[in-house]
Amino acid sequence: MAKRIKTSEKVGTGTSALRRLAPPLAFMLALFALVVLCYDAGYSALPPTEKRYADAKAGVERLKLDEKRSMQREPWEKLAQEFGDIYRSDADWPNRAAALFRAGESLEQLARRSFTRKDAQRAVDCYEELALKHADSRLADDALFRAALLTASYLKDDKAALNLLDRLERQYPRGDMRPQARELRRNLAASLAETGPAAQAAPAAAEQPVPEVDIPDVSPARRPQAVYQQAKADMDALRKDKKRACWREPWEKLEKRFLSVHAAKPSPAIAVGALYRAAACREALARCSHLDREFRQAVALYVAVRERYPNSALADDALYQAALLSARELDDDGAARDLLAAQLKDYPRGDMAAKGRELRAELAGGPSRGKSVQAARPVTPELQMLSWDSTGKDSVEVVLELNASTTYDTRLVRGSKTRPARLVLRLKDTAIAEDVRKGVKVNGSLLQNIAVKKLKEDAQVELSFREVARFDTDSEENPSRIVVRVTAGKNRLPRAEKGDVDVAEATRPNRRISTRQVADMASQLGLSVQRVFIDAGHGGRDPGTSHNKVVERIITLDIALRLGRLLEANGLDVVYSRKDDRAVGLSQRTATANRRECDLFVSIHVNANEDRSVHGLETYYLDFASNQHAARVAALENARSERRLGNMQSMLADLMLSARVDESRRLASDIQRLSLFRLKRRGYTVRNNGTKSAPFHVLLGANMPAVLVEVGYCTHGQEAKRLLDAKYRHALAEGLAEGILAYRDRLSKRRTAQNSLTGDTSGAM
């Protein structure tokens, strides 16, 4: 009996325990079931190879659409790494070659943004690995072509590129890349032929990349002096290296080496020298990238030299250099004056004192520390540019560009059998810029000759014409310029409004011309510029012109991307015809601009001429060709047009009835003038070939003012070298952007002293 009671007690106790455990057990079972139902293999392992590949491909497309992140290094590096990991992780996956090709593509996109030889070489290596290990893949010939293109355009090794193209043609005679490969071969062969036999016979070792600057395997704390001396030698070598002098990585490595020496607390002389040279490295990098952020970093490092080592001989050098960068690169005259005040106060007898006083004199007229605001000195008017446009057989427009407004007299001298008719303009108290050509002969135009000379305080411009029946002059502000229009025969001058133009007939030669404000169509209608279409000429299977190692489609794309970033930094929306190396039809470009409702259309091209002495910058707007040269350039650019004659005739008929011609002419003039001004400010002397009209197919059909800029002649040796220089291309982009912004500001009647083209671009390379 006792045993039974004990047993029942045990049963009751167990049942009670189960009852207590039932709720938490039920919860655990439910949670386990939920985990099983919602289980994702990604929680414990990587997704399947196919899914990883699809995700990475989608990441590429998203990155291309992201304007800011697509210009950063890290996202492209990560994508290349991901595709590489996909390739290596699954040896049985049938699409491995595609992953390797995508890795090469990601590195190629990085190289096209960083412009560094190292990134391009990595992409080439990736493409060559694919062609070697997966020769039977349908992507092998594509990879060889991409490798050849990068080798020619970025590594500057035409012979190696030709070897890759030979390999492509031998192994894949029926591949889909064969036509493009043959076209590239012709361009490269022509380029090699221009360099001559001696250049072709140069040893291959000369083409090898210069070894990277590596941080020595030695602790700066133990041997700071040795590290400093070696870094100085490497810095001098890098400055002399034309290829690597504008690469980001070497300058960043050198800056880190100098800063590591400084952090090791060596002797004061080495410490201040290391900090000063670190600032110089950052300045050199900023002069290549043209980013305000990096110029400010250089200024901060220079200021740190003076603050930490005020008794050093480099302290005044650092202050002067900081002031120079603030004034010339950051357009911050106030900060520059403050830095100069500190320099000249603390180091009045320093070796940089003379330069400091000279820079202070340049900046005189604005506010300075501890002084009252002085009145700005009046700007001396200067004739900076002359351009002309033959608007017809018996009509011409001449534009005198100045940096400030001026007064002027105009008189007409009748022509005779021995002398042409002459229109003489005398500009009061006006200087003449050095690069304004003093004598110009003009062919195929009503205008025959231009003569410019200095008369004591005044400037005189004498325009010779075949005949003058009527003429008028206009003065315009923002920008300051004088516009002269002349007609012959029975042609009448264009009138903006009835009675608005003061016309001087040829029978009244000495009448003084009054001025007027141009009442143009766009400003009357209150139009504005919000969105700009940027067209990088040629692309893909159409390389454009190619001479002296310049490939047009690559140069135009680089300038277009730089221009777009500058315009976006100034608040404009930008639409591109292409953002990578792809073929786009001429009609497709204008169709896209119209569909996206763009306000301006700017097409960028590189010019060529059989006469290798021809050079310079010229801007075209859509109209019938004004002279034989313009007709020839239009014929070259129109060679690959898909438009038929019937379409052309209807479009041209619409064109002649449209006011877009006048607006396009004004846009072309602004771009031409300010591009040359920016290049001159950056230290480049470029010939002004003026604005011209021509019937370019790429501009036909655009529902907005449209221009085509020929940024230079690749057939001219010196100009080709400049086009291959990233700093020069950036200065070109700045000039184009300033011209577009000037046109926008004139429409909105904003009078701005300058536009910030190189603002702090976060994440830029």
Secondary structure, 3 states (H helix, E strand, C coil): CHHHHHHHHHHHHHHHHHHHHHHHHHHHHHHHHHHHHCCCHHHCCCCCHHHHHHHHHHHHHHHHHCCCHHHCHHHHHHHHHHHHHHHHHCCCCCCHHHHHHHHHHHHHHHHHHHCCHHHHHHHHHHHHHHHHHCCCCCCHHHHHHHHHHHHHHCCCCHHHHHHHHHHHHHHCCCCCCHHHHHHHHHHHHHHHHHHHHHHHCCCHHHHCCCCCCCCCCCCCCCCHHHHHHHHHHHHHHHHHCCCCCCCHHHHHHHHHHHHHHHHCCCCHHHHHHHHHHHHHHHHHHHHHHCCHHHHHHHHHHHHHHHHHCCCCCCHHHHHHHHHHHHHHCCCCHHHHHHHHHHHHHHCCCCCCHHHHHHHHHHHCCCCCCCCCCCCCCCCCCEEEEEEEEEEECCEEEEEEEECCCCCEEEEEECCCCCCCEEEEEEECCCEECCCCCCEEECCCCCEEEEEEEEECCEEEEEEEECCCCEEEEEEECCCCEEEEEEECCCCCCCCCCCCCCCCEECCCCCCCCCCCCCCCHHHHCCCCCCEEEEEECCECCECCCEECCEEHHHHHHHHHHHHHHHHHHCCCEEEECCCCCCCCCHHHHHHHHHHCCCCEEEEEEEECCCCCCCCCEEEEEECCCCCHHHHHHHHHHCCCCCCCHHHHHHHHHHHHCCCHHHHHHHHHHHHHHHHHHHHHHCCCCCCEEEEEEECCHHHCCCCCCEEEEEEEECCCHHHHHHHCCHHHHHHHHHHHHHHHHHHHHHHCCCCCCCCCCCCCCCCCC
